[in-house]
Amino acid sequence: MILAEKIAYLRKQKDWSQEELADQLEISRQSVSKWESAASIPELDKIIRMSSIFGVSTDFLLKDEYDTGAINDGGQGEEPVEVEQDVKTLSLEEANTYLETVHRTCTPIAVGVMLCVLSPICLMLLGGWSEYGPVSVTENMAGGLGTVILLLKVAAAVALFIVNGMKLAPYEYLEEENICLQYGVSGIVERQRDNFRQKYQKNLVLGVVLCILSVVPLMIAAGLGVGDIWGVYSLCLLFVIISFGVFLLVRVSCIWGSFQKLLQEGDYSADRKRDRRKAGPLIGAYWCLVTAIYLGINLFNTARGDYNSWQTTWPVWPVAALVFVVLLGIYQAAAQYRDKP
C-alpha cells in the first residue's frame, strides 16, 4: 500500500471524515483530500502527528511494503533502511514534472523518428517515375528535388529532436546518476506505471507487428510480377508502414522508460547506469560512424546520377542495429565477468 491508501484506510478505521481528520491535524480538508488522492504528500511533521493519532509507527506510514496487516502490531516491522548520502533525492513534484515533460515531448520525438524513416520516399518515388513513368520527370529533376525533400524532412526531424531534447536536458542525470525517491513517491510512480502497462504492451505489439508486415507489399509485388514502377510503390509503402510502427514503439518506449528511470529498473538499474557511463562515448561514436557512412555513400552515388542507391542501401540500418546489439552484449558480458569477485 502507498501512503495515500494508508491515510484513507486509517481514517476510515477511526470512522472519521476528511474534515474531522483535518481538524485533528489543524489543516484544511482539501489538504487531506490531496493526500488521499496522491496529488501531494504530507510534510514530515504531519506524518509524525498522524502516527500518534492513528497509533502506528512512522515506518508503517512511510514504507510502501507495509500493508494494513501491520496495524495489528502497531505498524512495527523491519528497521529503517539507511539511504545513501551521495544520491540525489527526488520529491513528488519533481517526479511529476519529469513525467509530464516526457508525455509532452514523446509524441514530437516519435514524429521526428517517423520523418527520418519517411525521408527517402520522395527520392525513390521520383527516381522511379524518371525511369519507369508514368509521370514525366527527368533524372536531374528527380535527384535534385528528391534530395531537397529528403534534407527538409531530416532537418525538420533534427529540429524536433533539438527542441524537445532541450526540454528533457535537465533530467539527463536520471540516466546516469543513482537517485532516491522521497517517501511515498515510489508507490505513486509504480501506480502510474501499472496503469500505463496495458497501453504500453498493446502499442509495443502493434508496432512490432507493423514492422514485420511491412515487407508484405514488396513480396506481393514480386510474387505477382507486376511492373517495375509497382515495385517502387511497394517499397515506398514498406517505409510508410515501418514509420507508423516505429512511431508507436518510440512513443510508448519514451513513456515506459521514464517510469524505469525514476524507479531505477531494467536498463536504468544502478549496474546498468554504471556500464552505460563507461560505454557512452563508444555508443555515440558507433552510430555517428554508421550515419556518416550511410549518408556519404548515398549522397556520393546521387551526385554521380545513381538515384537508386537509396533503395538498395537501406538494409544498413537493421544490420547496424544487429551488430550494435551483439557488440553491446559482448561489452556487458565482459563487464559483468570483470566485476565478479
N, C-alpha and C positions, 0 to 999 in steps of 0.2 A: 504494500500500500504506500502511496505517496502522501506527503504531508497534508495536502488538501483533503484527501479522503479521510485521514485520521481525525482532522479537526471536526469535519462534519459528523463522523461516526461518534466521537466522544461527546459532542454537543447533543446529539440525539439520545445518547445513553443517559444524559442528565435531564432529558426532556425539556431542553431549553430552545427557545427561538434564537435566531441570529441576533436579534435586538437584545435579548437577555444576556447572551454571551458578550456582546459588545459593551453592555453596562458593567459587567464584571471586569472587563479589561480597560474600561474608560476610553473607549474608542467609538467610532461610528459603525452603524450596521453595515454600511457599504464596504467598509474595510473587511469585515468578516465574510461578506459575500464574495469579495475578490479573492480572499484566501481559499475559500472552499471551491471556487471555480478555477483555481490555479492561475488566475490572472496576475497575482502578486504573491509575495512570500512575507510572512510577518517578520518583524525585526527580532533580534536575539532576546531582548528584554521581554517581549511579548511571548516568546517561546517558553522562557523560564516561568513567566506568570501562568501560562496555560498548564505547564507541567504540575504546578502547585494546585491549580484549580481542579484539574481532572484527576490528580493523584497518580500520574505516570512520570516516568523519567524523561529527561530531555533526549536521551538516546532513542527512546521509542518514537518520539515525535520527529526527530531529525533523520533517522536511518530508514531508508525505503524497505530494507529487508525485514523489518519488524511488521508483523500483521496484528490483527486485533486480538489474537490469542495471547499475545504478550501482556495484555492488560491484567490477566489473572495473577501475574507475578509482579505487578507494579511497573511493568514496562522494563524490567531489568533484563539484561542479556549480556552479550559479549562486551569486552572492554572497548572503549572508543578507539577507532583506527587513527593512527597518527598520520597526518598528511605531510608530505614532503614540503620543505620550505622553499625549494628552488623552482617550483612550478607556478604558472600563472593561474589565478583563481577567477572564474567567470561567474557573474551574477545572472539572475534570471533575465534581467533587462538586456544584458549584453548578449546572452544566448538567443533571446527572441529577436533582437535587432539583426543578428547574423542570419538567422533562419529566414527572416523577412527579406533581407538583402538577396539571399540565394534565390528565393522564389521570384523576385523581381528580375533577376539577371539570367536565370536559367533559360528562359524562352529566347531572348535575343542571342545568347551564346549558341543555342541549338540552331537558330536560324542562320547564324554565321557559318556553322559547320555545314549546314544544308546548302548554302550558297557555294561553298568550296567544292562540294560534290557535284553540283549542277554546272559549275563554271565551264567545263569543256563542251557542253552540249551544243551551244550555238556554233562553235568552231567545227564540230563534227558534222552538224546538220548542213551548214553552208558548204563545207568541203564535199559532202555527198551530193548536194544539188549541183555544184560546179562540175562534178564528174559524171553523174548519172541523170541529172534532171530531177523533177520536171520543171523546176524554176531555173531560169537562165541567170547564172551567176558566174562571173569569171573567177579563175583561181586566185588572182591577186586580190579581188574584192572579197572572196571568201576568207582568205588568210588574214587580210588586214582587218576586216570588220569582225571576224570571229575572235581574233586575238584581242581587239579592243574590248569586246563584250566580256571576254574571259577576265581580263585585267580589271574591268569595272566591278565584276562580281567579287573577285578576290579582294579588291580594295574595300568594298562595302563590308565584306566579312571581317577584314582586319580592323576596320573602324568599330564594328560591333564588339570584337574581342577587346580592343583597347579601352573603349568607353566602359564596358561592363567589368573588365578586368580591374580598372581603377577603382570601381565601387567595391570590389572584393579584396583589393590590395591590403586594407587594414587587417584582414583576417588571415593573411598568409601564414602567420605564426601557428595557426591551428594544424597545419600540415607538417610542421617540423618540431615544434616545442611540445613538451608534456604539459598538460593542463589539468585543472581540478575544478569541478563544478561545485558551487555553493550548495549548502544543504537544501534538499528538496528539488533542485533544478534537474538532477539526473532523472528522477522519476517522471517529471513533466516532459522532458525531451523523449524519454522512452515511450511515453504515451502517444506523443505526436508521431514518432516513428512507426509504432504499431498501427496507428490509424492510416498511415500512408502505405503500409506494406502491400496491401492488396492491389492498390493502384500501381505501385511500382512493379509488382510481378506481372500484371496484365500488360503494361506497356513494354516491359522487357521482353516478354514472349512475343508480342505483336511485332516489335522492332526486329527481333531475330528472324522471325518467320518472313517478314517482308524482304530482308536481305537475302535469305535463302531462295525465295521465289522470284527474285529479280531476274534470274537468268532464264526463266521460263519463256518470255517473249523471244529472246535470242535463239533458244533451242527450237521453238515452234517455227520461226522464220527459216532456220537452217533445215528443219525436217520437211517443210513444205516446198523448199527450193524456190522461194519467191525471188523477185529481182533484187539486185544489189542495193537499191535505194531503200527497200524494206528492211534489209539488214541494218542499214544505218538508223532507220527509225526504231527498230527493236533495240539497238544498242543505246540510243538516247532514252528509250523507255526504261531500260535497265538502270541507268543513272538516276532517273526520276524516282523509281521505286526504292532504290537504295537510299536516296536522300530523305525520303519520308521515314524509312526505318531508322536511319541514323538520327534524325530529329527526335524521334521518340526515345531512343536509347540515351542520347546525350541529356535530354531534358530531365528525365526521371533519375538518371545517374547522378546529376548535379545535386538534386534534392536529397537523394538517399545518401550521397557522400557527405552532405552537411550534417546529417544525424550521426554518421560514423565518426566524423571529425570531433564532434562535441563529446561523444561517448567513448572515443578512442577505441573503436572496434575495427576489425577487418584490416584493411590496408593502412589504417591510421592508429594502430596499436603502438605502444612505446617502442617495441622492437622494430616494427616496420618503419617508423619515423627515423630511427637511428640509421637503418640501412639506406633509406632514401636520401638522407643528408649526405651520405658518402657517395651514392651513385648519381646524385642530381646533375653534376657537371657532365658526366658521361652520357646521360639520357638526352640532355639538351643538345650536345654535340652530335649524337647519332641522328636525331630527327632533322637537325639543320643540314647535315650532310645528305640525307636522303632527299630532302626537299630541293636542295641545290642541284643535285644530280638530275632529278626528275625535270625540273624547270629548264635546266641548262640543255639537256638533250632535246627536249621538245621545242624549245624556242630556236635552237640551232637548226633543227630539221625544218621548222616552219619557215625560217629565213631562207632556206635552200629550196623551198617550194614543196616540201613534203608535208602536206596538211593532214595526212592520215596517221602521223606519228602519235598524236594524242589518243587515237583509237587503239593503238597497239601497245602503248607503254603503261596504261593504267594498272595492269597487274602488279606493278612495282610496289603499290601501297599495301595490298594484302600480304605480299611476300615479305616486305619490310616489317610489317606488324608481326608476322610469324617469327621472323628472325629475332625481332626485339624481345618477344616473349621468351624465346629459347635462351637468349643471352641474359635476360633478367633472371630467369630461373636458375641458370648456372651461377650467376653472381650471388643470389640469395642463398643457394645451397652452400657455396663456398664460404659465405659469411657465417652461416649457422655452424658449419664444421669448424671454422676458425674460432668461434666463440665458445665451443664446448670446453669444459674444464679438463 
